[in-house]
Amino acid sequence: MDYFNFREQTLWCEDVSVEEIASKVGTPFYLYSHKTLVHHFRVFDLAFGEVPHIICFSVKANSNLSILRIFVAEGGGVDIVSGGELYRALQVGVDPMKIVYSGVGKTLDEIDYALKTGILMFNVESSEELGVINERACAMGKLARIALRVNPDVDPKTHPHISTGLKSNKFGIDIEKSREEYRRAKGLSNIEVIGVDCHIGSQVTQIAPFVDALDRLKNLISLLKKDGIEVEYLDLGGGLGITYNDELPPHPEQYAKAILGASGDLKCTFILEPGRVIVGNAGILVTRVLYNKSTDQKNFVIIDAGMNDLIRPSLYSSYHLIQPVVMKGRESIVADVVGPICESGDFLAKGRTIPRVERGELLAVMSAGAYGFTMSSNYNSRPRIAEVLVRDDQFFVIRERESYRDLVRGEDVPNFLK
C-alpha cells in the first residue's frame, strides 16, 4: 500500500500535487511519502510482534537522514555495511545496541569506529576478518560482540547480481565450515559470540528460500549448543521483495507467519533487516521530458533523469512503471525512455508502451524509493538530484540538489599545473 494516487488525472503524493512540487523544486528529484514509510515499517514490525525482535533497517536501500530518522523514531535499528552508514545512523540518534554491521570488506578504521561506538554486533564474513576484529578489540581494550554470517547455499530465485546465499557468492562462511569457525571464535580473547547471521539475497519473491535457510540455521544452532555456544540473536537478514511489475511477493505478515512457524522452539531475539520492502514503493523519481525522437526503427522519449540517477534498469534490466504525472488521454506509443548520459546503456525503459508525451511534461518513475539515490553518481559531471519528503499536505526538501560547485569540492590543482 502506498499514498501515491491520481486525482482528476493528476498524480498526488499524499495531499500534495506532484506537479506543484516539480514547479518549485525543479526536476529530476526523488519524492517520498512519509505516510507510506511509517505504514510499511509498522506493518513489518507488528508482523513479528509476538516474539522478541529488532527491525534493523538496511541503510544501503535508502540512507537519507530524514528517512532513517523516521525508522529510528519508530523504535528501529539499522543494518550497516560501511563506516559512512554508521556515521549517518548515529547522526539521527540510533541506539548503538540496535546496530548490526555486515559487509565483506570492513577496514581497520571502520572496525575501530564500530568498536568505539559499541554496536550490538559485527556480522563476520570470513575467518580472517574474525581474527582482525579480535586483534582490534584487544588493542582497544574492548569486547567485540559477533555473529558469523553463514552462507546456507540456498538459491533465492532472484537476479544473480543480488543473490548472496549461494556457495559461489562472496558473502559469508560456508555453513558446513561454520561450526568449526564458531569454536575458534569462542576461544578468542576479545570476542563474544552472541548470534548467527544469514542473508540469502535481495528482491526475493518466494517464502520457500527463507524457510529453507532457517531450517539449516536451526540445525547449526542446535550443534552450537552442544559446543557450549548459546545463540542469543538470530539475524535472518532482509531480502523480501516488492511488486515492480507483475511480481507477487508475500505480504510481510505471510513472511512472518512462515518464519515464526518454522522457527519452532528457538529461544532467540530475531533480527530482521528489511530495506526494499519498506522504502521501495514509498518513493518515486520525477523527471521531465526533454525531447521526443523517432528513427525508422524506434521512438525515443529523452528525459532529464539518467542512469546516474537511477541505475537499476541499466544494471539489472529492472522494470519500473513509468507514467505521466498528468494524464492527457493520448494514444499509446512504444518507445525507449532514455536519459542524457553518453552511454547506450542509459535507459529507464526499453520497448515500453506508454502514453504519448510532449516536451516539458512530467513523468513519474514508480517504485524508486530503494536503491535509487543511494546508487546514484556524478557520472558525466552531473549534479546529484534533490530528495523531497511529503507529510500530509506539506513537502520538505530533505536533500538539496547539488550545484556545479559541489562537483569540484575537495579537488585541488597543484601549483605546477597552474
Backbone torsions as a table, in degrees:
resi	resn	phi	psi	omega
1	MET	NA	133.9	175.2
2	ASP	-138.5	171.7	-175.5
3	TYR	-113.9	38.7	168.1
4	PHE	-104.8	123.2	-176.1
5	ASN	-151.9	158.3	179.0
6	PHE	-93.8	134.8	173.3
7	ARG	-125.9	116.5	-178.8
8	GLU	51.1	48.8	174.0
9	GLN	71.6	12.1	179.3
10	THR	-123.1	135.0	-177.2
11	LEU	-77.5	133.1	177.2
12	TRP	-121.2	151.5	168.3
13	CYS	-113.1	112.6	-171.4
14	GLU	53.3	-117.4	-177.2
15	ASP	-112.1	31.1	177.8
16	VAL	-128.5	133.3	176.9
17	SER	-70.7	130.5	177.4
18	VAL	-62.1	-35.8	178.0
19	GLU	-59.9	-41.2	179.0
20	GLU	-63.6	-43.5	179.7
21	ILE	-61.9	-44.7	-179.2
22	ALA	-61.0	-35.9	-179.0
23	SER	-67.3	-25.6	-176.6
24	LYS	-100.8	-28.6	-175.6
25	VAL	-99.7	-27.5	-172.4
26	GLY	85.8	171.8	-179.4
27	THR	-125.5	160.0	-6.4
28	PRO	-80.8	166.0	175.2
29	PHE	-157.3	155.6	171.7
30	TYR	-90.7	141.4	-176.8
31	LEU	-130.9	126.9	-177.6
32	TYR	-120.3	147.6	177.6
33	SER	-103.0	116.7	178.6
34	HIS	-59.4	-44.2	-177.1
35	LYS	-63.0	-38.9	178.9
36	THR	-67.5	-43.3	-179.8
37	LEU	-60.2	-46.7	-179.9
38	VAL	-64.6	-44.0	-179.2
39	HIS	-61.0	-46.8	-178.0
40	HIS	-63.6	-41.9	179.3
41	PHE	-63.3	-45.3	-177.1
42	ARG	-66.2	-38.8	178.0
43	VAL	-60.3	-45.3	-179.6
44	PHE	-66.3	-43.3	-179.1
45	ASP	-62.9	-47.1	-178.1
46	LEU	-66.7	-28.8	-179.3
47	ALA	-61.6	-27.2	179.1
48	PHE	-106.2	18.2	-172.8
49	GLY	-61.6	-22.0	-175.7
50	GLU	-82.6	-6.9	-179.5
51	VAL	-129.2	155.6	173.9
52	PRO	-61.3	131.0	-177.4
53	HIS	-159.7	160.7	172.5
54	ILE	-130.9	128.2	173.9
55	ILE	-90.7	107.5	-179.7
56	CYS	-104.4	95.2	-177.5
57	PHE	-57.5	136.0	-179.2
58	SER	-78.4	103.9	-172.5
59	VAL	-61.4	-31.1	-178.0
60	LYS	-61.2	-22.7	-179.9
61	ALA	-69.8	-38.3	178.7
62	ASN	-165.3	111.1	-170.6
63	SER	-105.1	11.5	179.6
64	ASN	-60.1	137.2	-176.0
65	LEU	-57.6	-40.7	-178.9
66	SER	-66.3	-38.9	177.8
67	ILE	-64.5	-46.0	178.7
68	LEU	-61.2	-39.5	-177.9
69	ARG	-63.2	-34.9	177.8
70	ILE	-58.2	-45.0	-176.4
71	PHE	-75.1	-35.4	176.1
72	VAL	-63.5	-41.0	178.0
73	ALA	-63.8	-25.0	177.4
74	GLU	-85.3	2.6	178.4
75	GLY	94.9	9.6	-176.6
76	GLY	-84.5	164.2	171.7
77	GLY	-112.6	-162.2	-177.7
78	VAL	-140.1	148.9	167.2
79	ASP	-104.7	122.2	-175.9
80	ILE	-118.6	159.1	177.7
81	VAL	-133.7	13.9	179.0
82	SER	-161.8	163.3	174.8
83	GLY	-64.3	-33.8	178.3
84	GLY	-64.2	-39.9	177.4
85	GLU	-68.0	-35.3	175.1
86	LEU	-62.9	-44.0	178.7
87	TYR	-59.2	-46.3	179.2
88	ARG	-58.7	-46.3	-177.4
89	ALA	-61.7	-41.5	-179.7
90	LEU	-67.6	-30.0	178.3
91	GLN	-63.2	-26.1	-177.7
92	VAL	-104.8	11.6	170.0
93	GLY	83.4	26.4	178.4
94	VAL	-67.4	145.3	175.6
95	ASP	-71.7	120.2	-179.8
96	PRO	-53.9	-28.7	179.3
97	MET	-79.0	9.8	171.6
98	LYS	-122.9	25.7	179.0
99	ILE	-113.8	126.2	170.7
100	VAL	-116.4	140.4	-173.0
101	TYR	-114.9	107.9	178.7
102	SER	-102.5	-176.7	175.4
103	GLY	111.2	140.4	-173.2
104	VAL	-81.5	-15.8	-170.5
105	GLY	-125.9	53.9	179.5
106	LYS	-71.2	126.9	179.5
107	THR	-83.6	167.9	178.3
108	LEU	-59.6	-44.9	179.8
109	ASP	-60.6	-40.7	-179.3
110	GLU	-68.4	-40.3	177.5
111	ILE	-62.5	-44.8	179.1
112	ASP	-61.5	-42.1	-179.8
113	TYR	-60.5	-44.5	-179.2
114	ALA	-68.4	-38.6	177.4
115	LEU	-64.5	-43.0	178.4
116	LYS	-62.7	-37.4	-179.2
117	THR	-70.4	-30.7	-178.7
118	GLY	81.8	44.7	-178.6
119	ILE	-66.2	162.3	-180.0
120	LEU	-59.8	-53.0	179.8
121	MET	-165.2	153.8	168.5
122	PHE	-88.9	134.1	167.6
123	ASN	-92.3	101.6	-170.7
124	VAL	-81.8	133.4	-171.3
125	GLU	-108.1	-7.0	180.0
126	SER	-157.0	161.4	179.1
127	SER	-63.4	-40.6	-178.9
128	GLU	-67.4	-39.5	177.4
129	GLU	-61.2	-40.3	178.8
130	LEU	-57.6	-44.2	179.0
131	GLY	-63.9	-39.8	-179.8
132	VAL	-66.6	-42.8	178.9
133	ILE	-61.6	-39.9	177.7
134	ASN	-62.9	-42.8	179.6
135	GLU	-63.0	-44.4	-179.1
136	ARG	-67.7	-38.6	178.0
137	ALA	-64.1	-40.2	178.4
138	CYS	-63.0	-44.8	-178.5
139	ALA	-63.9	-30.3	-177.7
140	MET	-96.5	-0.5	-177.7
141	GLY	67.2	34.6	-177.6
142	LYS	-116.2	161.9	171.2
143	LEU	-110.9	120.6	-177.4
144	ALA	-92.5	119.7	175.8
145	ARG	-83.3	133.0	-175.1
146	ILE	-138.5	156.6	161.7
147	ALA	-125.8	150.9	170.4
148	LEU	-91.1	133.3	172.9
149	ARG	-79.3	111.9	-175.1
150	VAL	-94.2	130.5	177.0
151	ASN	-94.6	107.7	-171.8
152	PRO	-84.3	-1.3	-176.6
153	ASP	57.7	51.8	177.6
154	VAL	-113.2	130.9	178.5
155	ASP	-82.1	115.8	-178.0
156	PRO	-81.3	-3.0	179.7
157	LYS	58.3	49.5	179.6
158	THR	-133.1	-173.8	180.0
159	HIS	-62.2	137.2	-177.3
160	PRO	-54.1	-32.3	-177.5
161	HIS	-71.9	-17.1	-179.2
162	ILE	-121.2	19.3	170.1
163	SER	-89.4	130.1	-174.2
164	THR	-130.7	0.4	-173.2
165	GLY	-112.5	17.8	177.6
166	LEU	-100.1	156.7	-179.9
167	LYS	-58.1	-30.0	-177.9
168	SER	-78.9	-8.1	179.6
169	ASN	-82.8	158.7	-176.4
170	LYS	-79.1	-8.4	-169.8
171	PHE	-90.3	143.4	167.7
172	GLY	75.1	-178.8	-178.0
173	ILE	-113.9	131.3	-179.7
174	ASP	-49.1	127.4	-176.4
175	ILE	-58.3	-29.8	-179.4
176	GLU	-71.4	-21.4	179.5
177	LYS	-104.2	-6.2	-171.4
178	SER	-68.7	-32.9	-179.6
179	ARG	-61.5	-44.6	178.1
180	GLU	-61.3	-39.3	179.8
181	GLU	-69.0	-35.8	176.2
182	TYR	-64.6	-40.3	177.6
183	ARG	-60.7	-41.2	177.5
184	ARG	-63.1	-45.2	-178.9
185	ALA	-59.8	-39.8	-179.7
186	LYS	-59.0	-30.8	-177.4
187	GLY	-88.3	-3.8	-178.9
188	LEU	-80.6	139.8	-169.3
189	SER	-65.0	-34.8	-173.1
190	ASN	-117.5	27.5	178.2
191	ILE	-118.0	133.7	171.4
192	GLU	-118.1	115.7	179.7
193	VAL	-80.7	120.3	-179.5
194	ILE	-127.4	-8.4	-173.8
195	GLY	-156.4	174.0	171.1
196	VAL	-126.1	137.1	-176.9
197	ASP	-126.0	148.1	177.5
198	CYS	-154.9	140.8	174.4
199	HIS	-147.4	117.1	-170.6
200	ILE	-95.0	-15.4	-179.8
201	GLY	156.3	-175.9	-177.0
202	SER	-123.5	155.6	-178.1
203	GLN	54.3	47.8	176.6
204	VAL	-86.6	128.4	-173.5
205	THR	-115.3	12.0	176.3
206	GLN	-127.8	148.4	-179.9
207	ILE	-80.1	-33.2	-172.4
208	ALA	-52.2	-45.2	-179.5
209	PRO	-60.5	-36.9	177.9
210	PHE	-64.1	-44.1	-179.2
211	VAL	-66.8	-40.9	177.6
212	ASP	-58.9	-45.1	-179.9
213	ALA	-63.8	-42.4	-179.3
214	LEU	-62.7	-40.2	178.2
215	ASP	-58.3	-41.2	-179.0
216	ARG	-71.5	-34.7	177.9
217	LEU	-69.2	-38.0	177.7
218	LYS	-59.5	-41.9	178.8
219	ASN	-64.1	-41.2	178.1
220	LEU	-62.4	-45.3	-179.1
221	ILE	-60.4	-38.0	177.4
222	SER	-63.5	-41.7	178.7
223	LEU	-67.7	-38.9	179.3
224	LEU	-63.9	-35.0	178.6
225	LYS	-62.1	-37.3	177.2
226	LYS	-65.6	-25.2	178.2
227	ASP	-88.4	5.3	-179.6
228	GLY	79.9	19.0	179.3
229	ILE	-107.8	111.5	179.5
230	GLU	-92.1	125.6	-179.4
231	VAL	-93.2	114.3	-178.3
232	GLU	-88.9	-33.3	-177.2
233	TYR	-124.4	134.5	172.8
234	LEU	-116.3	108.8	-178.5
235	ASP	-95.9	110.9	-177.8
236	LEU	-92.5	5.4	178.1
237	GLY	69.1	-157.3	179.1
238	GLY	-126.7	-141.4	173.5
239	GLY	108.8	-9.9	-179.2
240	LEU	-62.1	130.4	-173.0
241	GLY	-84.5	175.9	177.8
242	ILE	-130.1	173.0	176.4
243	THR	-89.9	114.3	171.2
244	TYR	-97.7	-40.6	-175.9
245	ASN	-134.1	-89.9	-178.7
246	ASP	-118.2	14.9	177.5
247	GLU	-67.2	150.3	177.7
248	LEU	-126.5	69.2	-178.9
249	PRO	-70.0	155.3	176.8
250	PRO	-66.4	147.1	173.5
251	HIS	-67.8	148.8	177.9
252	PRO	-51.9	-32.8	178.2
253	GLU	-67.0	-39.1	176.4
254	GLN	-65.8	-42.7	178.6
255	TYR	-59.6	-48.7	-178.7
256	ALA	-63.6	-41.4	179.8
257	LYS	-60.8	-42.0	179.6
258	ALA	-67.1	-43.6	-179.4
259	ILE	-64.9	-47.2	-178.0
260	LEU	-68.2	-34.4	177.4
261	GLY	-65.8	-37.0	-178.3
262	ALA	-82.7	-15.6	-175.1
263	SER	-75.2	-18.7	177.0
264	GLY	62.5	-128.5	-175.4
265	ASP	-102.4	26.4	177.3
266	LEU	-59.2	131.0	179.3
267	LYS	-106.2	65.7	-177.5
268	CYS	-125.9	157.4	165.2
269	THR	-85.8	124.1	-179.4
270	PHE	-81.5	136.7	170.9
271	ILE	-113.0	126.4	177.8
272	LEU	-116.5	141.3	-176.2
273	GLU	-121.1	58.5	179.6
274	PRO	-68.4	145.5	175.8
275	GLY	-135.1	-78.6	-177.8
276	ARG	-54.3	-42.7	-175.2
277	VAL	-64.3	-23.0	178.3
278	ILE	-87.0	-45.9	-170.0
279	VAL	-105.4	-17.9	-171.9
280	GLY	-54.0	-54.8	-178.2
281	ASN	-90.4	11.0	176.4
282	ALA	-97.5	2.4	-178.4
283	GLY	-141.4	151.7	175.8
284	ILE	-133.8	162.5	172.9
285	LEU	-108.6	124.0	-179.7
286	VAL	-104.2	127.8	-175.2
287	THR	-138.5	160.2	-177.3
288	ARG	-114.8	142.7	177.8
289	VAL	-74.1	124.8	177.3
290	LEU	-91.0	-47.6	-176.5
291	TYR	-151.9	155.5	164.8
292	ASN	-108.6	141.4	-178.4
293	LYS	-143.0	133.7	178.8
294	SER	-126.5	140.4	173.6
295	THR	-120.4	-178.0	177.6
296	ASP	-63.9	-21.0	-174.4
297	GLN	-110.3	-27.0	-170.4
298	LYS	-146.7	157.6	165.5
299	ASN	-105.4	139.4	176.4
300	PHE	-122.9	133.6	168.7
301	VAL	-107.8	113.2	-175.6
302	ILE	-98.2	123.9	-173.9
303	ILE	-118.9	171.9	-177.1
304	ASP	-91.4	4.3	172.3
305	ALA	-108.2	141.9	-177.3
306	GLY	-132.8	-169.9	-179.4
307	MET	-63.6	-22.0	175.9
308	ASN	-71.0	-22.4	178.3
309	ASP	-90.3	-42.7	179.2
310	LEU	-138.3	101.9	-172.3
311	ILE	-92.7	-8.5	-173.8
312	ARG	-55.7	-45.6	179.4
313	PRO	-60.7	-41.6	-179.9
314	SER	-70.5	-38.4	-173.9
315	LEU	-80.4	-41.8	-173.8
316	TYR	-116.8	2.4	-170.2
317	SER	56.5	37.1	-175.4
318	SER	-75.9	148.4	178.2
319	TYR	-95.6	132.6	168.1
320	HIS	-130.2	128.4	174.0
321	LEU	-60.7	132.4	177.1
322	ILE	-121.7	125.3	-177.2
323	GLN	-143.1	152.4	176.8
324	PRO	-63.6	144.6	174.8
325	VAL	-71.2	-31.9	174.6
326	VAL	-121.7	117.0	-179.5
327	MET	-77.7	125.7	-177.3
328	LYS	-104.1	-6.3	179.9
329	GLY	74.6	23.9	-179.5
330	ARG	-82.0	166.0	177.1
331	GLU	-68.4	161.6	-179.7
332	SER	-90.3	153.6	173.5
333	ILE	-132.0	163.9	171.9
334	VAL	-104.2	124.6	-174.0
335	ALA	-149.4	158.8	165.4
336	ASP	-90.5	130.7	175.5
337	VAL	-98.3	112.7	-169.9
338	VAL	-127.0	158.4	-179.3
339	GLY	-103.9	-169.7	-174.7
340	PRO	-92.0	2.8	-176.1
341	ILE	-74.8	143.9	-178.1
342	CYS	-82.8	64.6	176.0
343	GLU	-146.7	138.0	174.5
344	SER	-66.1	-21.4	178.0
345	GLY	-82.2	6.2	-179.4
346	ASP	-86.8	91.6	177.7
347	PHE	-149.1	152.4	171.9
348	LEU	-105.8	-17.1	174.9
349	ALA	-160.7	146.1	175.9
350	LYS	-124.4	135.7	177.8
351	GLY	57.3	37.5	-174.9
352	ARG	-93.0	135.8	172.7
353	THR	-83.8	115.5	-179.2
354	ILE	-138.5	157.8	174.2
355	PRO	-62.8	145.9	177.2
356	ARG	-62.3	133.9	-179.0
357	VAL	-124.8	160.7	-178.7
358	GLU	-118.3	160.4	179.1
359	ARG	-52.4	133.0	177.2
360	GLY	94.7	-14.0	-179.7
361	GLU	-79.2	158.0	-175.8
362	LEU	-97.5	142.3	172.1
363	LEU	-120.4	146.8	175.3
364	ALA	-111.8	123.6	175.3
365	VAL	-97.5	110.1	-169.6
366	MET	-82.2	166.6	175.9
367	SER	54.7	45.2	-174.4
368	ALA	-112.6	16.1	-176.3
369	GLY	-77.1	-17.4	-179.6
370	ALA	-113.1	136.6	177.2
371	TYR	55.4	37.4	176.0
372	GLY	-102.8	-85.3	-179.7
373	PHE	-61.2	-36.6	-175.5
374	THR	-63.1	-22.5	178.7
375	MET	-103.7	8.1	-177.2
376	SER	-77.9	165.4	-175.9
377	SER	-146.9	176.6	176.2
378	ASN	-101.0	24.2	-178.2
379	TYR	-55.3	142.5	-172.7
380	ASN	64.4	22.2	-177.9
381	SER	52.4	46.5	176.0
382	ARG	-100.2	125.4	178.1
383	PRO	-59.7	141.1	175.9
384	ARG	-69.3	149.8	-166.6
385	ILE	-88.2	172.2	-178.1
386	ALA	-77.6	157.0	171.4
387	GLU	-122.5	137.1	-173.8
388	VAL	-130.8	139.0	178.0
389	LEU	-118.5	130.8	176.1
390	VAL	-104.5	133.5	171.3
391	ARG	-130.6	111.1	-177.5
392	ASP	59.6	-113.9	-176.2
393	ASP	-108.2	22.0	178.8
394	GLN	-128.5	152.0	173.8
395	PHE	-127.6	152.2	-174.4
396	PHE	-134.7	131.5	174.3
397	VAL	-79.4	109.2	-176.3
398	ILE	-97.5	-5.3	166.6
399	ARG	-151.7	123.8	180.0
400	GLU	-71.5	149.1	173.3
401	ARG	-63.4	136.1	178.8
402	GLU	-68.4	152.4	176.4
403	SER	-103.5	170.3	174.8
404	TYR	-60.8	-34.7	178.8
405	ARG	-61.6	-37.7	178.6
406	ASP	-60.6	-31.2	-177.1
407	LEU	-63.5	-29.5	-176.2
408	VAL	-109.5	4.2	178.6
409	ARG	-60.9	130.9	-179.6
410	GLY	94.1	-13.9	177.5
411	GLU	-87.5	148.7	179.5
412	ASP	-144.9	133.8	178.0
413	VAL	-92.8	118.3	-179.1
414	PRO	-63.1	156.4	-174.7
415	ASN	-55.9	-35.8	-174.7
416	PHE	-69.0	-11.3	176.8
417	LEU	-98.2	-6.4	-176.7
418	LYS	-87.9	NA	NA
